[in-house]
Amino acid sequence: MKMNNTVVQEPDFVLDCRIDSDKKSLTAAALVFIYLVILFANLLVLFVILLNHQLQEPMFLNIGALAAIDVANSSNFIPKMLSVLLYNDSVISNSACVTQVALVFYLEVLISLILGLMAYDRYVAVLYPLRYPSIITNKTVFAILLLFNGIGLIDIIPFIVFVKELPYCSTNILPFCFCEYSTLVHIACSDDPKYLLLLSINTVIFGGGPLTLILFSYSRIAHAALKIPSSEGKNKLYSTCVTQLFVVGIEYGPLLFCYVLPAAGVKLSIESYNTMVVVSNIIPPMLNPLIYSFRNQEIKKSIYKLFVGKRTVAQIREQI
């Protein structure tokens, strides 16, 4: 479905996933599996943290916030992608498209800032353990998370304004599985650099800023690990750093490439661009519970108690 040369603002859009017909069923099945894993793992973490008052501490509040955002982020686009793949429900209204774009930016900003906060939390816990209880408190974390939400809401305003003012005259077909800002800019009848410049500035501030804090924090933690006499403790700390940096790399790497490069004039193929955006939005929500939650002894004990309905052996020994 294409438009004529008449300029139209706020049109409905057609999502074109660019997936071969013989691969749609397999892709849809993979998305269903991934979505169910994301929902089960992250909602389980949230439920356990809310249920166990001993887990309502700064570190676990951050983990819970990240789990809630991962559920919201994946729910923002995976159901629509499944609708397109399974039922050819490819038409999306302009208001729904704008909402999806706004949610993508809002949630990505929150994820980026929270990952930075979690890295800082571990930095203080490892390097300044005696001062940790006074620096990182529940009230501080709640205030910071509230501030992050305010920043996220303010951040999406210019993007909503730009999306609604973009003119379309040649096509309303988006070569993507969900509404994505850069793709909307590329199919619009406008060469104004301000649209992609805003994207680059936003990526540098909310991508590069927290990423710098994360790399600094984990480099200091890794340096501190060199001073640990116990090889077991040293390996455990290194393992934590590596696994968390792995998730951060998947979260930031593809997004930095696919947001910064187009704005810098480097053209990516549609397939490469789509793959990087989808991977950076799907894989981290699956891995976050494993990296940040299920490897934590307190959360593992609470999950065990939830399903088994009795105290763990370790808990019994602690009381003897």
N, C-alpha and C positions, 0 to 999 in steps of 0.2 A: 504494500500500500504506500504510494508516494503522493506527495503534494504537488500542486502546480507551482508556478513561480510567484504566486501571491504570498506575501509575507504574512505568516500566522504566528501569533504569540499565544502561549499557554495551550498548545495542542495536546491531544492524547498521543501516546506513543505505542509502537509495536516492538516488542522484545524479540530479537533474533539471536538465539543462543549459538548459532553456527556449529551445531553438533550433528554429525552424520546420523541419519535415521536409524541405521543398524546399531548405533552406539547409545541411542537415547535411553533404552530400557536399562542397560548396564549402568549408565551414568545416574539415572534416577534411583536405581537400587542402591548404589554406593552413597548417594546423598541421603537416602532414607536411613541407611545404617549409621552414617556419620552423625546425622541429626539426632537420632535416638541415643547414641553414645554421649553426645554433647549434653542433651537434656538430662539423661540419667545421672551422669557423673557430676555435673555441676549442681543440679538440684539436690543430689545426695549430700554434697559438701555443704550447701547452704542449710539444709535441714539439720545436719549434724551440728553445725556451728550454732544455729538458733536453739537447738534442743539442749546443748551442753553449756551451762553457764561458765564452766572452767575454760572453755574455748573462746569466750567473748573478751579477748585481749587484742591489743593493737595488731599484731601480726595476723591473727585469724580474721579480724575485721577486714583487713586488706584482701585476704584470700576470698572471703565471702563476697566482698564488693566486686572482685574480679570475676567470680563465678556467676553472679547475677548479670553482669554486663555481657559475659560470653553467651549466656542464654538469650538475652535480648538481641545481641548482634546477629547470631545465627538465625534467630526467628525472624529477623528483619528481611532476609532475602532467600533463605533456603525454601520455605513453603512456596514462594512465588516461582522460584526456579523449578520446583517439582510440578507446579501447576502448568508451567509452559511446556515442560518435557512430556508430561503424561496426558494432558488434556488440550494441548495447543492453545491454552488460554494466554495468548501473547499480548493482548491489548491491555495497557495500563493507563488509567486516567492521569491527567496532568497533576492533579492534587495528590494522588497516591505516589506519583513519581517524585514530586518535590519532597513529600514526607519521607520517602525512602532515602533520598539523597541527604536530607537533613539528619536523619537518624544515623546514617553511615558516618558522617563527620562527627556528630555528637558523641557516638559511642567509641569511635577510634581515638578521639581526643581523650576521653575518660580512660580508655585502656592504656594509652601511652603515659598519661600522668600517673596512673596508679602503679604501673610497672616501675616508674621512676621512684615513687614513694616506697614501694616494697624494697627496691635496691638500697635506698637510703636507710630504711628500717634495719636491714641486715648489716649495713655498714656501721651504724651506731651500736647494734647488738654485739658485733664482733670486736670492734676497735675500742668502744667505750662502754663495756658491759655494766660498770657500776653506775654510770650516768643514764643508762638506757631508761629505767623506770621513770625518771624525772623529765626526760626529753620526749620520749614517745609514750603518750598516754591515750586512753580511750577518747577523752575529750578533744585532744589534739587531732587524732585521726578523724573523728566525726567532723570537726571544723574544716579540716583539709579536704575531706571528701565532699562536703557541702560547697566549699570554694571551687573544687574541680567541676562540680555540676554547673555552677554559675558561669565558669569560664567556657564550658562546653556549649551552654545555651547562647552565650554572647557570640561565640565563634561561628555558629551556623547562620547567624542573621545575614551577613553579606552574601553567603552562598545561596540562600533562599531568594534574596533580592536579584542576584545575577541570573539564577535559573529561570525566574519568572519574567525577566526582561529580555532573555535571549530570543531572537527572531528565527523562525524556521520557514524556508521557502522551497527547498528541494526534496527533503525527505523527513519523515518522522519515524523511521526505522532505526532502532538502536541495535548495533551489532554486539549485544551483550545480553546476559541472562537476567539482569536487574538494572534499575536506573542508577547510573554512575555519572558523577559530575563531569569528568573529563570527556567522556563519550558524548554527553549532551552538548558540550562546547564544540566538539569537532564536527558534529552534524549540523550545527547552527549556521545561519547565513551571516556570520560576523567574524572579522579578522582582528577584532580589538584585542590586544595582548593583555588587557587588564584581567580577563577571565582566567587565563592560565597563570598569570603573575600572582594572583591571589592564592591559587593552589600551591605554587612554589613557596610563597612566604609562609603559608599555613603549615606546609610540610616541614620546612626548616625550623620553625618555632616549636611546633608540637611533636615533631618527629626527631629532629636533630637535638633539641634541648634536652628532653628526657633521656635520649639515647646517650648523650654525653655524660649525664649524671650516672646512668646505669654502668657505663664502661669505667668511669672513674671509681665508683663504689666497689665494683667487683675486682678491679685491679688492686685497690687498696686491701680488699679482703684476701686476695690471692697472695699479696706481699706479706700480710700478717700471718698467713698459713705457713710461710717459710720458717717462722719463729716457733712454731708448735713442735715440741720435742717428740710427741707421740706420732708415729707414722700413720696410725689408724685415724687419729683426729685430723691430721694433715690431709690424708686421702679423702676423708669424708667432706672436708671443707672444699677441696678442689672439685670433687664430684658434684657438689651442690652448685658451685659457680659455673661449671661447664654445662650442666643440664639446663640451668636457668638461662644462660647466655644462648644456648641452642634455640630455646623457645623465642627469646628476644630477637634472634637473628631471623627466624621464620616470620615473626610479626612485623619487623621493621624493614628487612631487606627488600622483599618484593614491592612493598608500598613505596619505599623511597625511590626505587628504580622507576616504577610505572607512573609516579606522580611528578618527580623532578625531571626525568628525561624528556617527556613530551613538552613540558614547559620550556625546556632549554633548546627545543627545536629538533631533538632526536626522535625519529619516528620508529615506533615499535609495531610489529605485525599485530593484527587484531587477535590472533590466537595466543601470541606471547603475552600480550597485555591482559587478556581475559584470564589466562591461566594464573598469572602472578597475583591478580586481584583476588581471585577465588581462593587460591591456596592460602594467602595471607589472612583471609577471613574465616576459613574453615578449619585448617589444621591446628592453629594455636588453641581455640576453644576445646579441642579434643585433648591436647597435650597438657594444658594448664592444670587440670585436676591431678594428673599423674605427677607432674613436676613439683607443683606447689602444695598439694594436699595429701595424696595417697602415700607419699614418701615420709610424711610427718607422723611421728609415733603417736602423738595425742589424737590426731584425727583417725588414724588406723584403729586405735583402741576404741574410740567412740563408735566407729562404723561396725566393728566387731560386736560391741555390746548391743548396738541397735538391732542387728540381725540375729545374733545368738540369744539375746535376752538375758545374759548373765555377765558377771564380771570376768575379765580376762585373767589368765594365770598371773600375769605381771602385776595387775591391780591387787590381787589377793595377797601376793608376796609382799607388796608395799605396806599392807595393813598388819602383817604379822610381826 
